[in-house]
Amino acid sequence: MCSFVAGVADATGASVSGIVINTFEAIEASELAKIRRELPLPAFAIGPLHLLSSSQDSAEQSLYTPDLSCLAWLDAQPAARSVLYVSLGSLACVDRGVFEEMAWGLAGSGVPFLWVVRPGSVTGTGGGGGEEVPPLPDGFNEEVRNRGKIVTWAPQREVLAHAAIGAFWTHCGWNSILESVCGGVPMLVQPCFADQMVNARYVTREWGVGMEVGEEIERETVAKVVTKVMVGEDGPLMREKARRLQMQASAATSSAMDGLVQYVLSL
């Protein structure tokens, strides 16, 4: 990362006075220290940046229209932290086989879930980016009945802040990770490409707030991992670690922004 940032700084020349990074000290202290040692510019960690904008701003910038009925469905859930939220973001696609294993794994877990099934998110259905909503496996709706809610898009920040959400099955996009951290929600990680692989390692091994779904998505494994996080012994520990990060994230943004403002005014 340092070489990339240095290259950008060199390309822009004297116009660069500092670097702003969407992260915070508690989750990337050693990486930020390395950047500050190796770069000749001040680096400001002022994340999570989404805390500085409203949920309405987020909805207006979304590629899809969120289905707000999922919030009413969450309101109706009888227990706190009982629902698994599943969303692989706005770009990632899976093949039909993986999609069906995800579906039957969720069904087999016995855990209530809110699942974002984006149009074109299954390759071979709507062209892996078309407008068709992938059909669910035969018999799936009958199996899960009222235990599952499926939408084409969700207001993610509101969902992750909802008391009914117990964990987040995510592709590990950086924005999604920060939103989950700010909600105090542990994660099931299924990285798809690019920086998501590294992000997943931090979630599971460095911060201890997540668990891997597995390289091979199989229904039995999915059901086991979902159950382990949602109702097993590992869940409360990860949830407590996630809550600690949540508090650190809330405190980080305002103080970091104050430092950036003071620096800009001093230029």
N, C-alpha and C positions, 0 to 999 in steps of 0.2 A: 504493500500500500504506500509506503514511504516513497518508493521510486516513482509510482504513478502520480502522487501529489506533487512531488518535486518536478516532474516533467511538465505538469500543468502550470505550475508556478513559473518555470523557466520560459514556457511558451508565451505567457502573458507579460513577462518582463516586470518592469518597475511598478506597474499598476496594482500588483498584489501586495497588500499590507498585512494579510493574515488569512487564516484558514478556519472555516466554520464546519464542524462535524456533527452530524445527527446521532449523538450517543451521549452517555454520561459516565462520570468517573467510576462509579461503583461496579459497572459491568465490563469496562475495558481500561482499567487503570494502567496496566503494563503496556498495552498497545499505545495508549495516548502518551505515556512517558517516552516510548521509543520514537514516536513521531516528533515529539518536542525536542528530543536529543538530536535527531538526524536532519531536521529541517531548519532552515535559517529564518523561519517565520513563526510568529505566535500562532498556536492552534487552540481554538475554543470549542470545547464540547458543550453544546447548548441544548442537547436533546433531553427527553424526547420532544421533537418539534411539534408533534400533533397536539401536545398540551397547550400550545400557544394559539391554536385555532379552534373554532367551534365545530360541533358535529355537523351543523348545517353546511359549513364550508366543505367538509369532507364529502357529504352527500352530493353537493353540486359538482365536485370534481370527479365523481365516480364514473366509470365507464358504463355502468349498468344502473337501472333504477331499482333501489332496494324495496323488498317486499316487507312493509312495516307490520303485516299481520303476525310476523314471527315474534314481535315484542309482546303482543297480547297473549300469544301462546305461551311464552315464557312466564308472563305474569300469572298464568293459570296453573303453573306447576306447583305441586304441593310441598316440595322440599327445596331448601337452598342447596346450591352446588350439586344438583342432581343431574344436570343436562350436559352432554358432550356437544360442543359446537365443532362442526366439521366444515372447513373451507380450504381449498387449495389455491386460492387467489384468483387473479383476473387473467392469467396467461397460461398456467400449467394445464396440460392435458394428460389423461391416462387412457390406456387402451380398454377395450370392452371387458376383457378378462379381469383386469385389475378393478374396474368399476364394480363388477358383479361380486368380486371377493370382498371389496369394501362394504357393499350393501349387506351381504349375508353375514359378514363379521359383525356389523352393527346390530343386525337382527339377533344374532346369537349371543350377544353380550348381555341382553336384557336391560340395557341402560337407555334411558330417554335421550334423544339426540335431535339437534337442529342441524340439517345438512344442506349446504349450498351446492346445488347441482347446476352449474352455469351452462347456458346454451353453447353447444359446440365443444364442451369440455371433455368429451369422450371421442377418441379418434375412431373414424368409421361411422360416426353418428353426427350428422350435420357438418361433416368435413373437418372435424377437429378445429373449429373456429367459425363454423357457420351459425345459423340462427335457430337450429332445432335443439329442443331440450332432450337430452338422452332418455330413452324409455327405461323405466326401472325393471328389474327382473320379474318374470311372471311369479305371482304369489307373494311378492315382497310386501305390498301394502297390507295384505291380509295378515301376514305374519307379525308386522309391527303395530298394526291398528293405530291407536291414538298415541302410541309411545314415541313416534317420530314425526317431525315437521320438516318438509322439504320445500325449499324456495330456490328461485333462480339467482337471487342476490340478497344479501342481508346488510343492514346498517351495522357494520362490524364493531365500531367503537361502542355503540349502545349495547350491543349483544354482550361484548366482553365485560362491560361494566355491570351487567345484570346479575342479581343475587342468585339466580337459578343456575348459572353457568359454573360447572365444576372443572372443566378442562377444555382445551382447544387443540383439535387435530389440524395441524398446519403444514404448509409447504415450506415454511421458514423464510419467507420474504422478510426483509429487515423491518419494514413498516408493521407487518403483522406481529412480529416478535415484540417490538416496542409497545404495540397496543395491548398485547397479552400481558406483558410485564406491568404496564400501567393499570391493568385490571386486576392484578394479583392472581392471574390464572395460569396454572401449570399447563404444559404442552405435550402432545403426542407429535413427534416430528416425522414428516415424510418429505424430505428435500427432493427437488426435481432437477435443478440445474444451477449453474453459476455459483454465486456466493452462498446459496442456500445450504450447500454441503458443510461449509465452514460454520455458518450460523447454527446449524443443527448441533454441531459438536460443542459449541459454546453453551447452548441451551441444556444439553444433557450432561456433559462432562465438566464444564467449568462452573456453571451456575447451579446445577442440580435441580432445575425446575422443569425437567422434561424427560421423556422416555421415547426410545426409537420404536416405530411401528414395525420395522424390519425391512431388509432389502427386498425380499420376496413377499408381496402382499397376499396372504392366504387367510381365508375366513377364520380358521381356528386360532391362528396367531393374533389376528385383529381382535377377536372376541376376548382372548386372554389378556392382551395388553390394555384394552379399554377397561375391562373389569378391574385390572390391577391398579390403574390410575384412579378410577372413579370410586371404587368401593374397597380396594385392597389396602394393605398396610403402608404401601409407598405413597399413596395419595396425600395423606395429611402432612407428611414431611415435606413433600414438594410444594404443597399449598402454603405451608408456613414460610418456606424459602421465597416463594413467589410474592407473598405479602411483604416480606422485608424489602425485596427489590422494588415493590410498588411504592413503599414509603420513601425509599431513597430516590426514586425517579421523580416523585412529586416535589421533593425538596430541591432537586438538582436544577431544574429548568430556570427558575426565577433567579437564583444566585448566579448561575452561569451567564444568563442574559445581562445581569447587572455588570458583570466583568467585561463583557463584550461592548456594552454601551460606553462604559468608562474609557475603554481603549479607543473606540472610534472617536469619541470627543477629544481625546488627547492628540489625535493626528494633526 
